[in-house]
Amino acid sequence: MMKILRKTEMTPEQRAQEYFLDDLERTRGRRIWAQIKKHWGVYLMLIPVLAFFFLFRYRPIYGLMNAFIDYRFLQKPLLDNDFTGFYAFLKIMFDATEKLRFWQAFRNTFTLSMYGLIFGFPVPIILALMFSEIKNEKFRSVTQIITYLPKFISTVVITSIIVLLASPGNNMQGPGLMNALFTRAGWIPDAPTHILSQPKFFRSIYIISGIWEGAGYGSIVYFAAIMAISPTNYEAARIDGASKAAQIRYITFPGMAPTLTIMLILRVGEILSVGYEKIILLTANSTTAIRSTAEVISTYVLSLGGLLGGSSQLNFAAAADLFNSLIAMFLVIGSNFISRRVSDTSLF
Amino acid sequence: MKRLDRTEILFRILSYTVVILFAIATLYPFIFSIAMAISGEGPINRGEIILYPKDIQFRALLALLTGENSKKFWISYTNTLFYTLYGTLFSMVISIFAAYALSRTHLVFKRQISFFIVFTMWFSAGLIPTWLNYRDLFVNNRWGIIYGFGAQAFNILLLRNYFQGISKEIEEAAIVDGANEFQVLGSIYLPMSKSALATITLFYALNRWNGYFWNRQLVGDMEHPLQVVLQSMVQASSESSEIVEVLGYAPYSLAYSAIILSIIPIIIVYPYLQKYFARGVNVGGVKE
């Protein structure tokens, strides 16, 4: 507790401090205004970005009202329609027929992410380890640059190649290379079969192409971590007669552990954010049977919203969207919080 | 060279092998695409094309360059150039301004403004509200696409962090000499952060060049960019058609030609830009 001093008991410094504190309080508004006037250029610069984020990132949040409203008539203003409370949420999650598709999409999102994590996460690490083993710098940087390339290429190009390879052919041409191989291996029947309409192949195709696309680029961060390990550690281990496996186990892994931890935590934070673009592109030609493995929350939302053709149920779509956004937000914030705790590094 | 232990030699051999195989696997689809684009109808239909072209023809490429369908393709190419050029320019201008303002220590309500931007990385309203919003705000034409996809919080934060790392001394000298904020930004900050600017420009430009879904969803046929038209061409080539025309090439060749032509600019600039691209991940550890 601070002792209240009388003015006469104060030292000159304290008196000055109090005087200015009063002054600061009194003139707060005026000072802010003076600051803004003095640096008006800076505030002018902020206008476009604030306007952009307000219009295109915050204004849509109002549209989430769709989840609570039976919004069938796009001509009418949103709030003139009937308010339905949590009807849409209850319907998609618990209604005997609707719930099947919602939970299937939810499961698929989770499964695709998990497979991506289990099979996709180690590949860049292994690749980085192997890059670090290549001592010819020129050769190494050329191969590294080659493996980053797919990240530069659009999803449309990548999925187009897959779609063409998987194509069963038609009256004008034979099947694609992958289709022919699958037929020869007996994985699909001899009659023309569209691979991307076969639920059992979708996950493998999605995950393997994802690894092809991202492993090289993903290795950059681990490679940097490995390169930061002092070579003297390896020298010492070698003198002690450590094998390569022991060197990796006791030097390389501990050295890259912080990076590895952060990447893993951040990756887990994104577990419910499976992008829609690649999936809708891969399944553009497929029958709806593919949904049993390929439909994730984001594509489910687009489909219910009528953005992939067909009729729309905006309230259901918005409800699924909001549900997913909230869970995703907690996961992302949570993982960032943990990552910041663990390592002082986070995305934001 | 120090003598290597047997396990070290084995691991080195393994590493070379895996890296070479991975590099080949990365390039293979592109090489295969070229082979398919320029191979004759016969070998393609018999499934003989695996690595190199046979019965070389350039009719499919030529059809794409000059044929009756070429117009649509080239319009979309022009659209993509338009979106990439103006879109990147627009995004960079607002991001540079924002990053500069947020890097000022004296900024009033700095924390609140930062939070306003960072929050968009945590929570998005979702696809349907975003779509309805774009429709409400007339993002349904070329210019709409430019302003509707202006800035990304992540890029702004990257640039802000870079600006914060620049020493304040030169700036103070300039302010004493009477420079205003725009002059400080233009003559001190921008020249001193060329590589960060290059990285972010590249991120924005790639996003614009590769953008697909919203462009397809929001604008009309004549304003569709390359990616949308490419996708519909690929789609068409694997659907069977009633009319069997004599084209002199397999429909596949046309689709692969479109793929090749759409990535040529990327492949040409890639060797020069990849270092900025690679740098982006390493500065990715942004802190608030």
Interface residues (C-beta under 8 A of the other chain):
Chain A: I32 Q35 I36 H39 G41 V42 Y43 M45 L46 P48 V49 L50 F52 F53 L55 F56 R57 Y58 R59 P60 I61 Y62 G63 L64 N66 I126 L127 L129 M130 F131 E133 I134 R140 T143 I145 I146 T147 Y148 L149 P150 K151 F152 I153 S154 T155 V156 V157 I158 T159 S160 I161 V163 L164 S167 G169 N170 N171 M172 Q173 G174 P175 G176 L177 A180 W212 A215 G216 Y217 I220 V221 A224 R238 G241 S243 K244 A245 Q247 I262 Y276 E277 I280 L281 A284 N285 S298 V301 L302 G305 L307 L314 A317 A318 D321 L322 N324 S325 L326 M329 V332 I333 D344 T345 S346 L347 F348
Chain B: K2 D5 T7 E8 L10 F11 R12 L14 S15 Y16 V18 V19 I20 F22 A23 A25 T26 L27 P29 F32 S33 M36 E41 I44 N45 R46 G47 I49 I50 V93 I94 S95 F97 A98 Y100 A101 R104 H106 L107 V108 I113 F116 I117 V118 T120 M121 W122 F123 S124 A125 G126 L127 I128 P129 T130 W131 L132 N133 Y134 L137 Y147 G148 F149 G150 A151 A153 F154 I156 L157 N180 E181 F182 L185 L206 W209 N210 Y212 F213 Q217 Q227 V228 L230 Q231 V234 Q235 S237 S238 E239 S240 S241 V244 A250 P251 Y252 A255 Y256 I259 S262 I263 I266 Y270 P271 Q274 F277 A278 V281 N282 G284 G285 V286 K287 E288
